[in-house]
Amino acid sequence: MDFKVFILGSGAAIPTLKRGTTAHLISCFQRNILIDCGEGTQIQFRRFRLKFQKIDIICITHLHGDHVFGLAGLLSSMQLMGRTNALRIIGPKGLNKLIEAQLDLVGHGDFFPLEFHILPENFVGTVFEDKCIKIAAFPLNHRITTFGYRILEKQNKRRLDKEAFDATGVSVSYIGKLIQGEDIIDNDGRLVRSAEVTIPGKPAKSYAFCSDTAYTTSILPHIQDVDLLYHEATFTNEFADRAAQTGHSTAAQAASIALKANAKRLVLGHFSARYDDELQHLEEAKAIFSQVFAATDGAVFNL
């Protein structure tokens, strides 16, 4: 199954003609997860021909406007377009009050079910899980309560080696147990080991989202060995002091985190509007970590 990350907004607090505010859409096992919803996110869905009615879960990192000001408008459009199925919304304390107040004050009345999952400060753990994926949250280091998220595929089942299985002569009724990794003994006393007749499933993939955070190694246990890491890189080295003052990171700091986490690939984003391009960010990051890319609105990363 596909596991894709769509970059809807790659800019920081102030949107520009080139960069929208933060929003990523993750499509994994036919689950559609939106992380953050800055101003104009629903326009970006239209621009890149993506369908926001298919969103199953929304994860909000924190309550700064460039990460949440687009959410009420998006929900309103969903309602106007006839959505009736429930929507799970995960985020920090106050998120439900913010959205409910906005929708109430504009007189929306009856609304499709909004299932808020509010995370306590410093929460670490699973916020959603089904048979195919798991979403975990962990604290970032910003000026207000902020969470990172990791989306992880469940481990794929082993696959049957048909030729090896057929050679055993045992009943096909044992296939289920064998691909689950169990050894079996059939009614005739024949022992068949799972490892001898099955092939390991494809490695499970994972994506971690770390936006709006000062440099901190505390996140490393939560993003270790991730296949694709998104880490904010609001500033370049010349503004390292500004990054520390505002609770943000430089491109070099993001690359250092990726290296320490043994990430496969790094995507930089949340670029300050003071930059016309991302060339300096990439240069500084690549001096530390080679597999680095700059987020651009509309970019797609396939895991």
N, C-alpha and C positions, 0 to 999 in steps of 0.2 A: 504494500500500500504506500501511497505517496506521503511524504512528510515534508511540507514546504512552508517557508517563512516569507510572507509578503511584507515589504517595508512600505507603509502608507505615509509615514512622516519621519523625516530624519533630522529635523531642526530642533533647536532649544526653545527657550521661552517665547521668543518673538518669531512668528512665522514670516517667511519671505516668499517671493514669487517662485523661488527654486525649491524651498524646503517647507513642508508642512510640519505641524507639531507632532509629538510622539504618538505613534500607533503602529502596532504590528498585528497582522493576521496570520495565525498558524493553522494550517490544515493538516490533520494527522488522523489516519484511520477514519476518515469521513466525519471527524469531529472538527468544528471550526471554533477557534478560540481567539478572541481579540484581547490583546494586552495594551492597555491604556487607550485613551480616546480624547486626544487633544482637539482643540477647536478646528472645525472643518473636516473631521475624519469622514463623515458621510459623503462629502464631496469627493474625497480621495477614492472611496469605494466606487463611485460613479466614474471617475476619471480612469481608473484602472480596470474597469469592467468586472468588479467583484460584487457578490450579492450579500448585502448585510443581513437580509432576512434569514440567511442560513447560519448565522452565529448561534452557537450553543451556550458558550460561556464567555463572560467578560471578566478579565482580571485587571484591577486598577492598582498601580504601585503606590501612589500617594495623591494627596488632594491639591497639589499645585495645579494652577489652571491649564498649563500646557499639556497636562496629562489627563484632565478630566472635564474640561469645559465643553467638549463636544458630545458628552454622553447623553445629557438630557435631550438634545436635539436629535440624536440618533434614535433614541427610544421613542420619541414623538413621531418620527417618520415611520418607524416600524409599526406603531399603532395605526397611523393614518393609512398605511398600506395593508392593513388587515391582519396583522399578526395576532394569533391567539395562543400559541404554545408558550409555555413558561420559559423564562430566561434566568439563568444563574449568574449573579454578579458578586464577585469576590473582591474584597479590598479592606482598607483600614477603617478604624472607628470614625464615624461621621459621614461616611459615604452614603449610607441609606438616607440619612436626614437631609443631606444636600440634594439628592436627586428627588426624593419624595416632596420636598418643599417646592422645588422648581415646577414639578409636574402639577402639584396641587394649586399653586398660585396662578398658573395659566389656565386653570379650569378644564383639565383633561377628563375628569370624572373617571368612569370605569376604564380600567387598563388591563392589558394582558398580565399574567402573574409575573412579578419580579421577585426572585428568590435571592435575597441578600445573604451572603456569608461573610460576616464581619470578623476580621482578624484582630485579636488583642495585640497590644504592643509587644514587640520582640517575639512574636509567634514564630515557631519553627515546626514544619511538619507538612503533612499531606492536606490539601484543600479540596481535591477532587480525585476520584479513582473509579474506574470501571474495568471491564475485562481487557481493554486494549491499551489504555494510557493512565498515567498518574501525573498530577500536577502538585508540585511542592512549593511552599513559600518560605522565605528566609529574610531576615532583616538586612537592610542596607544602611549606609552611614550618611544620612542627609540631615537637613535642618529640621525636618518634621518626620514623623513616623513614615517609613518607606520600606516597601518589600520588593525583593526580587522573586522571580518565578523560574522554575525548571519544569519543562514538559518532557516526560520520559515515556517511550514505548514500553509496554510490557515485553518480557523476554519471549521471543518467537519460539513456537514449539519446534521440536526436532522433526525432521522430514524422513519419510520412509525410503530406505534403499531397497527398491522393489526386487531387484535381482537377488540380493542377499537374503531378503525375507522369504522369497519363494523357495530358496534352497533349503530352508529349515523344515518345510512341510507342515508347519503348524497352522492352525485355523486363522482366518482373517479376523476373527472376533478378538484376537489379542492385539491388533494393531493400535487400538486406542491407548492401551497401557504402555506399549513400547514407545510410542512417540511422546508420551508423557515422561519418559526416562525410566520407566519401571522394567526390571527383569521379570520374566514370567516362566512358569513351569506348566506345560499343557497337561491334558488328561492322560497322555501316554508317558509322562515323566520327563519330557524333553525340556531342557533348560535353554532358554534363548535370552541373551543379554541385549538390552536396548542399544548399547554402544556398537554392537556388531551388525545390527540391521537398520540403524537409523543414522542420519546425518545431522549435525548441529544446525539449528535454525539460523537465519540471518541475525547478526548482532543487533540488539536493540539500540535505537538512536535517541539522542536527547538534545534539547535546545534550552539554553539558559538566557534569561533576560535580566540585565543589571543596569537599570537606568536611574540617573540622579543619585550618585553616591560619591563621596570622597574615597580616596584610595584606602582600602582596608583588606587585610588578609583574612579577616574573620569570615569572609564569604567562601573561602577556598574549599572547605569540606562540602559545601552545597553545590559546587559547580565542577568538582574534580572529574577529569576525563570526559567532559562534555564534548559532543561532536561539533556543535556550533554555539559560540558564545557571543552574545551581543552585550557590549559594555560601553557605557557612555564615555565620550571623549570631548567634552564641551570645549576644552582649551588645548593649546599647544604649550610647549615648555616655557615660553616667554611669559605666560600668564599663570604659572604654577601657583604663585601666591594668591591670585584671584580665585583659582580653583579651590584651594584650601579654605579660603574665607567663605565661599558660597556653598561648600559641600559638594563639589564636583571633582572630576578627574581630568587629567591630561591624557593625550593619546599614548604617551610613553608609559604612564601608570596603568592604563588599560592593557597594554601589551605585556607589561610585567605580570599582571594578574593572569592573563591567558597562559603565559609561560609556566608560572607556578602551578596553575590548575591542570596542566597537560591537556589543554583544549586542542581540538583538531584544527578549528578555524575560528578566527575572531572577526567580528563586524563592529566597526566603530560608528558611533552616531551621536545624536543630540548636540550637533555642532552649533556653536554660538553664531549669531547673525553677523558678527564682525568679520567672519571669514567668507571670501568669495568662492573658495574651493577647498578641497580636502587634501591637497597635495602635501602640505607641511605635516598634517596629522599622519598621513601614510608614511612619510619619510621617517618621522620620529618613531613611529610604532614598528616599522619594519627593521629598524636597527636592533630591535629586541626580539621580535617574533615575526617569522617570515610569512605565515599564512594569514595575512590580515587584509581586510577589505573595508572600503568606506561605504556606508549606507547612502543610498540615493532613493528618493521617492520613486516608487514603482519597481524597485529591484526585487528579485525573487531568488531565494537560496533554497536549493533542494538538498535535503539530507539523504 
